[in-house]
Amino acid sequence: MKMVPVGKTSSERWKATGVIALAEHNLK
């Protein structure tokens, strides 16, 4: 298993969540 930087993982996860939130907001 590769060791992934926590900062990068958190950043990507936060970004993905933000994109989903924006998509849902735009759909409404």
N, C-alpha and C positions, 0 to 999 in steps of 0.2 A: 504493500500500500504506500502511496506517495503521501508525504506530509504536506498538506496544503496550509498556507498561512491563514490564521484565523481572520485577520483583517480582510484579506481578499474574499474569503468565503462569506463573511458577514456582509461585506460591501455588495457582492453579487446577489446574495439573498435579499438584502434590503432593496436593491435596484429592481429585482424581479417582482417583489411585493409592490413597489411603487408603480411599476408598469401595469400590473394587474389592477391596482386601485384606479389608475388613470383610465384603463379600458372600461372598467365597470362604471366609472363616473361619466364617461363619454356616452355609454349606452343608455344611461338614464335620461 
